[in-house]
Structure formats: C-alpha cells, structure tokens
Amino acid sequence: MAKYGSATSVWLDAVDASAFFNEAGIDISVDTAETTTFQPGASPAWRAFIEGVASSKVTLKGFYDATNDAALFGTVRDGGSVLTYGPQGLVAVGDPARLVWVHDSAVAESSPVGGAVLVSAAFAGDAAVGLGWALHPLAADSGTTTGATRNDLAATATGWQAHLHVTAVTGSPTSWTVKLQDSADGTTWADVAGGAFSATTTPAAQRLVSAPGAALRQYVRYVATVVGGTTPTVTFGLAYARNR
C-alpha cells in the first residue's frame, strides 16, 4: 500500500529533526565483482558476479533553522551519530524503522534571494543498517512504564541492534533507565542480555549492538524506570532491529 511522505520521521541523536526537512532518503548498496568466464556453447551467455562490501548513505534536505543547523554542524567530525529514519513515520509501535550509525559527511546551505534558506546533509553509514521497528514513538512517558508488546512472529539468533533518542527530561529525576525484554510466549519475560541502555537524566542518544549471533525471542518490549524527581517525564523514541 502506498504511503504519503509527509509523515516521515527523522531522529538524529537527541533531536527530532523531522520538522526541519521535507525530503529524506536512504541508499543501501553492495559492491560486486564480475567473475564471468568463457561459456562455450552457452546460448545465451550470462555474466556472473560475487558480492563485495555493503554501504549505506542517508540524505536529508529541508529548511534552515538556527537550532537544527547548529545540531547538524555539531555532528561533523564528532565520531558518529545515532540516526533513526521512519519512511512512513514512527508514530506507532511496529512502524518500520531504519537504524543507522552514521558519520556526517556533508552539510550545505543555500540562500536564494527569492526563497527560503535551504539546508542539506549527507550521512555515511558506518555499520550494518538495522531494518526494524519502532518500539516507542517519540512521546513523553511519566514515571516508570512498561511498553507495548511487539510480536515478530518468530525468534532469531542473528543478533540485534537498538536506538534510543531522549529529547527532553523534566522533573529532575536522579536516574532514568530503559531496557529491552523478550519472551517466547508474550507472558513470561526476561531482560535481554546486553539490552540495557546507560542511565540518563538529560537529552541524549544511545545505540546498542548485540554480540554476533545473539538470540532474541519472538516477543519484545521495553521497561523504563524513573528514580527520584518531582513528577518526572521523559520524552524519548526507541527502535530496534533483528540483524539479517
């Protein structure tokens, strides 16, 4: 079913960058090397190839904003950024998400005399792209919460990755933590090994990557725990992917 592009979500580190851009895209490609040999008598003959190194690139285009512009330039040469892209929007649990660990490779601005000031950014991926799902849309949670269950229909043993984007914290909690849990039946739950994000009390972004071949059972959810503070709230987005 076709989807309208206006709902697209872009989370970049601790910023919801969706409102600043009107075009986003991801390109995933694999190098190939030709291995065609002579094929006497073959009709028709076919070329042969082997797969090489994969790569990814994310591009964003939109409008200048002082805050967003500072964030974009701040990611240049900063060692890497957590980027989560939702082509149809990350507004519900299970919405498709693309998880990419990126390096900001280019930021450009242009100022047409008769139009809005424009900005564009290009990001080079630095790891396998996670083709996964939203586990918590970008929204505020109050206190300690247990998220909705995501049913992936089958367990896997191919490893996984997860992105956490915290964009706002109020109420001055002394600690806020979030962890992944999985289940074989949707009833009995256990913490995912390596699935706990570091505690934070300020806007931040984190990326978790499991050990190669790590197991993840069929059902997945999150548990967030707040300690201290005065009516604390945390605004965050969370997505995960099973490696393929």
C-alpha positions as CSV (number, residue, x, y, z in Angstrom):
1,M,0.0,0.0,0.0
2,A,1.3,3.4,-0.9
3,K,2.3,5.8,1.9
4,Y,2.3,9.6,1.9
5,G,5.7,11.1,2.5
6,S,4.6,14.0,4.8
7,A,4.5,11.7,7.9
8,T,8.2,10.7,7.6
9,S,10.2,10.7,10.9
10,V,13.9,11.5,11.3
11,W,15.5,11.2,14.8
12,L,19.1,12.4,14.9
13,D,20.9,11.9,18.2
14,A,18.8,13.9,20.8
15,V,16.9,15.9,18.3
16,D,13.6,15.1,16.5
17,A,14.7,16.5,13.1
18,S,11.5,15.7,11.3
19,A,10.1,19.2,11.3
20,F,13.2,20.7,9.6
21,F,13.3,18.6,6.5
22,N,10.9,17.9,3.6
23,E,13.0,15.2,1.8
24,A,14.8,12.2,3.3
25,G,16.2,9.0,1.8
26,I,18.4,6.0,2.5
27,D,20.5,4.2,-0.1
28,I,21.9,0.7,0.7
29,S,24.2,-0.8,-1.9
30,V,26.6,-3.7,-2.3
31,D,29.8,-3.7,-4.4
32,T,30.0,-6.5,-6.9
33,A,33.0,-8.0,-8.8
34,E,32.5,-9.7,-12.1
35,T,33.6,-13.4,-12.3
36,T,32.4,-14.2,-15.8
37,T,34.3,-16.9,-17.6
38,F,34.2,-18.4,-21.1
39,Q,31.0,-20.2,-21.7
40,P,31.4,-22.2,-25.0
41,G,28.1,-23.2,-26.5
42,A,26.0,-21.3,-23.9
43,S,23.1,-19.5,-25.6
44,P,22.5,-17.0,-24.3
45,A,25.6,-16.5,-22.1
46,W,25.2,-14.8,-18.7
47,R,27.6,-12.7,-16.7
48,A,28.5,-13.9,-13.2
49,F,29.2,-11.8,-10.1
50,I,30.2,-12.1,-6.5
51,E,29.1,-9.9,-3.7
52,G,31.5,-7.5,-2.0
53,V,31.3,-4.8,0.6
54,A,28.0,-3.2,1.5
55,S,27.5,0.5,2.2
56,S,24.7,2.9,3.2
57,K,24.0,6.6,2.8
58,V,21.3,8.9,4.3
59,T,20.4,12.2,2.7
60,L,18.3,15.0,4.2
61,K,17.0,18.2,2.6
62,G,15.0,21.0,4.1
63,F,14.9,24.5,5.5
64,Y,17.3,26.4,7.7
65,D,16.7,26.6,11.4
66,A,19.3,28.0,13.8
67,T,18.9,25.2,16.3
68,N,18.8,22.4,13.8
69,D,21.7,23.9,11.9
70,A,23.8,24.0,15.0
71,A,23.0,20.4,15.6
72,L,23.9,19.4,12.1
73,F,27.3,21.2,12.2
74,G,27.9,19.8,15.6
75,T,27.7,16.2,14.2
76,V,30.5,16.9,11.7
77,R,33.7,15.1,12.9
78,D,32.1,14.1,16.2
79,G,32.9,10.4,15.9
80,G,29.4,9.2,14.9
81,S,25.7,9.8,15.4
82,V,22.6,7.7,16.1
83,L,20.1,8.2,13.3
84,T,16.7,6.5,13.0
85,Y,14.6,7.0,9.9
86,G,11.0,6.1,9.6
87,P,9.8,6.3,5.9
88,Q,6.1,6.3,6.8
89,G,6.5,7.9,10.3
90,L,7.5,6.5,13.6
91,V,4.1,7.2,15.4
92,A,3.1,3.7,16.5
93,V,4.7,0.6,17.8
94,G,5.7,-1.6,14.8
95,D,6.2,1.2,12.3
96,P,9.1,0.4,10.1
97,A,12.4,2.0,11.2
98,R,15.8,2.1,9.6
99,L,18.6,2.2,12.3
100,V,21.9,3.7,11.0
101,W,25.1,4.6,12.8
102,V,26.3,7.5,10.7
103,H,29.1,10.0,10.1
104,D,28.0,13.4,8.9
105,S,29.9,13.6,5.6
106,A,28.5,16.9,4.3
107,V,26.3,19.9,5.4
108,A,25.4,22.6,2.8
109,E,23.4,25.8,3.0
110,S,22.0,27.9,0.2
111,S,20.2,31.3,0.3
112,P,18.2,32.1,-2.8
113,V,17.3,35.8,-3.0
114,G,13.7,34.9,-3.7
115,G,13.1,31.9,-1.5
116,A,13.7,30.3,1.9
117,V,17.2,29.5,3.1
118,L,17.8,25.8,2.4
119,V,20.0,23.2,4.1
120,S,21.0,19.7,3.2
121,A,23.0,17.0,4.9
122,A,24.6,13.7,3.8
123,F,25.5,10.9,6.2
124,A,27.7,7.9,5.5
125,G,26.7,4.7,7.4
126,D,29.4,3.0,9.5
127,A,27.8,-0.3,10.3
128,A,25.1,-2.7,9.1
129,V,21.7,-1.0,8.7
130,G,19.0,-2.2,11.0
131,L,15.7,-2.8,9.2
132,G,13.4,-2.9,12.2
133,W,10.5,-1.3,14.0
134,A,9.5,1.4,16.4
135,L,9.1,0.2,20.0
136,H,8.2,3.6,21.5
137,P,7.1,6.6,19.3
138,L,8.7,9.9,20.2
139,A,6.5,10.9,23.2
140,A,6.6,11.7,26.9
141,D,6.3,9.0,29.5
142,S,5.6,9.8,33.1
143,G,7.3,7.7,35.8
144,T,8.1,4.1,35.4
145,T,6.5,2.4,32.4
146,T,6.3,-1.0,30.6
147,G,5.9,-0.6,26.8
148,A,3.5,-2.4,24.5
149,T,4.5,-5.8,23.2
150,R,5.8,-6.2,19.7
151,N,5.2,-9.7,18.2
152,D,7.8,-10.5,15.5
153,L,6.2,-13.9,14.8
154,A,9.5,-15.9,15.3
155,A,12.6,-15.9,17.4
156,T,16.0,-15.2,15.8
157,A,19.6,-15.9,16.6
158,T,21.3,-13.4,14.2
159,G,22.0,-10.6,16.7
160,W,20.1,-7.3,17.0
161,Q,20.6,-3.6,17.5
162,A,18.6,-0.8,19.2
163,H,18.5,3.0,19.2
164,L,17.3,5.3,22.0
165,H,16.7,9.0,21.4
166,V,15.9,11.1,24.5
167,T,14.9,14.6,23.5
168,A,13.6,16.1,26.8
169,V,13.6,15.4,30.5
170,T,11.6,17.3,33.1
171,G,11.1,17.0,36.9
172,S,14.8,16.4,37.6
173,P,14.9,12.6,38.2
174,T,18.0,11.3,39.8
175,S,18.0,8.3,37.3
176,W,16.2,7.2,34.2
177,T,16.9,3.8,32.6
178,V,15.4,1.8,29.8
179,K,16.0,-1.8,28.9
180,L,14.7,-4.4,26.4
181,Q,12.9,-7.5,27.4
182,D,11.9,-10.6,25.3
183,S,9.6,-13.5,25.7
184,A,8.8,-16.8,24.0
185,D,5.1,-16.6,24.7
186,G,4.3,-13.0,25.5
187,T,3.6,-13.8,29.1
188,T,6.9,-14.7,30.8
189,W,9.6,-12.0,30.3
190,A,13.3,-11.7,30.8
191,D,15.8,-8.9,30.3
192,V,17.7,-9.1,27.0
193,A,21.4,-9.7,27.6
194,G,23.2,-6.5,26.7
195,G,19.8,-4.8,26.2
196,A,20.1,-2.1,29.0
197,F,20.9,1.5,27.9
198,S,23.0,3.6,30.2
199,A,21.1,5.8,32.7
200,T,20.5,9.4,31.7
201,T,18.8,12.5,33.2
202,T,19.4,14.8,30.2
203,P,18.7,14.6,26.5
204,A,21.0,12.0,24.9
205,A,21.1,9.3,22.3
206,Q,22.5,5.7,22.6
207,R,23.0,2.8,20.3
208,L,23.2,-0.9,21.4
209,V,24.6,-3.7,19.3
210,S,24.4,-7.3,20.4
211,A,27.1,-9.9,20.1
212,P,27.1,-11.6,16.7
213,G,24.5,-14.4,16.7
214,A,22.8,-13.3,19.8
215,A,19.3,-14.7,20.3
216,L,16.2,-12.6,20.5
217,R,12.9,-14.3,21.3
218,Q,9.6,-13.8,19.5
219,Y,8.1,-11.0,21.6
220,V,9.9,-7.8,22.5
221,R,9.0,-4.8,24.8
222,Y,10.8,-2.2,26.9
223,V,10.8,-1.3,30.6
224,A,11.7,2.2,31.7
225,T,12.4,3.0,35.3
226,V,12.5,6.5,36.9
227,V,14.1,7.2,40.3
228,G,13.5,10.4,42.2
229,G,12.5,13.8,40.9
230,T,9.2,15.7,41.0
231,T,6.6,14.3,38.7
232,P,9.3,13.4,36.2
233,T,8.7,12.9,32.5
234,V,11.0,11.7,29.7
235,T,10.4,12.3,26.0
236,F,12.0,9.5,24.0
237,G,11.9,7.4,20.9
238,L,13.0,3.8,20.8
239,A,13.5,1.4,17.9
240,Y,15.1,-2.0,17.4
241,A,16.0,-4.4,14.6
242,R,16.9,-8.0,14.3
243,N,20.0,-8.5,12.2
244,R,19.6,-10.2,8.9
